[in-house]
């Protein structure tokens, strides 16, 4: 018994001694690893210490206070050691992902004070990112999406995120099998920096081989396949212009489109029972869909509940759905929510922002449905605050005066949409990024409305030079669209920038010359809010134009004899705009500069004043304007125009009624433009006492004398309608169909005094070389410039022009807009107004592209093919290229 007791006592003593020896060994080991630093026994009781100081080690690219702030620890704070305070601080560093190693140690402990040191190892920074296996356009897209740039730190999360984004990006493009690998390698030239290689193998696009649909009886399979917008079979002629790639997200959307189509036709119970996507081969898939259509339903009764503002019969009239109609759920949504004249907009435009409508199927009997339209009207909302942000171009009152939304008014959706349209039409802000910020406050019945704007440059500068037969032709044009006359007249007034700007006025200065042969100068000023209180436009403009001819000595040279036929074509068919500085035939090869003849010229000088007013009836899209102009034509031995010598004067009043409801002046998606104008001069022949029947119009001297005072009446109608082929509010790249119709008529008071001025010059791109004010150029693509009105006997006194143009946007950014066009066009011109026939057209078709750059404006190129003969010849039609500068109404 005693032996057993001593044995147990010896074992306990040995265990106690072993523990003490282990503790001693631990202390020795700790001292050996961190000599000079205190030892913290994590097996002991925690102690409280006050942080005396915090040092940072290893974060060369960051300030110490930034690294310390991440830890959550601070000098003077009391912490427990060992304890959660330090471990939680370490976890915060790991969560940031910027560090590959983190440790927090105690440099010194004196009493209840502790000195801490945070040691971190920074993850390497990116010195270069290389993309392999993709195109330049894809590279730019991915760079913007990933955000992995030079100088950023690479983390596991950043790598994983980049791979996911790239894979999803190519999935959306139909490259379902694309593989992505990010490889990191040390930069041999930079310490702690790496080069990232993004290796992408897109492989082939995955397309749809076959779509099989079963269970459909009411709709043919071919019809259902057409309902699917983005999932289409390849190698089918009907899908030649449709997407054939398979994208899972788009496929899910297309399945919903099938159900929506059945719901539109009354099949409310239609459902997809099952579907599958299987690989046909490595690059194509087969799609299988099994449907159950259910029966077709009709509306039996529609009742309204909760409406007090509008009687039920008015709401039923707006809904346009009656008993016995097919139960069309698409139409139900359109007439209650999305249409401009829906029930919802009826309330929203009268202040009922908090309104809601819930169509409930209260009874279904056989194939009949009873609908109960449950309305919550709520109180009318009053606009509280209207804020404008992002505007750094205009004075705020200049933007604010365009708004129909004002504090104190009842909320109106129409007012918001009209305000957005007016801001877009100003041209100073990016229309693609304009979205109103509506903040309702149901508790007090008010709403705050914000208009976040993104400014874009709108001034235009054109500096160009070209070569004509008389030497270098230079042009300088400056268009300031944000001019301020007040700042010009009061230079001490606070304004934005170096130029007098900020009030949205437009000042245009233009000059074009090649020295003695040709000069053209113009200036114009437009104030869209003349006086600053009402949207009444005021414009004043003036111009001077001179064009000289070549001495007769030139025609006696041997060189001229070689190119005589070429010059004759240029002179005869260059149009009234001059004799064609483009150099017809061989006309451009000789040195004309030595044959300048100052006695042969055409000079023009003129000025105009315009006043316009925005109307509120029939709606606020209407405008009316009146312009008074004076033009003086001075000619001497000018054989290229019907009047060759003398001075002709023109005093005209131009009255215009226009309506414009387009949404975007650069890439228009919806709306229309209409204008009707009448330009008249006094009937001088009725008051000057001359008998013009006695003048011989075949005698040039008599002809010149007839037009000392020009008289005419000119009628024009122009229209454009823009039809979006997708929802413009949800689809950014909305294809648009533009339809155009226009006509013009130049009439006379006296049949013996038909004006040779202000005729229509039809054909080509509408830009007949140098600027001219004697005729009006009308484009008709597919035919040469002026080809329909080539001579005096064919001068256009009437014209028509019709067209259909399909537009598709390629790039819609603040810095530039690019869109492609495909068009059908037809038109004609008549010398004898009595032969006017709008159905007798010269037809054409073609393709083109438009590019808008803020500092330059709109420009483009079209290729068109003219199908019809002119004067019995195909010479002027056929294949033609046309260059376009500026926007055409």
PyMOL commands that set and color helices and strands:
alter all, ss='L'
color gray80, all
select helices_A, chain A and resi 2-33+64-71+84-96+136-146+156-172+221-227+237-239+248-264+312-319+329-338+343-348+396-400+413-426+431-433+485-489+552-556+558-562+564-573+592-595+684-687+692-694+700-705+792-794+833-835
alter helices_A, ss='H'
color red, helices_A
select strands_A, chain A and resi 47-57+78-81+99-110+113-122+125-132+179-186+193-201+207-214+271-279+284-292+298-305+356-365+368-376+382-389+435-441+446-452+460-468+471-483+505-513+518-527+536-550+596-614+622-636+646-660+671-681+713-724+736-747+759-762+775-778+798-812+816-830+842-853+857-866+878-885
alter strands_A, ss='S'
color yellow, strands_A
deselect
rebuild
show_as cartoon
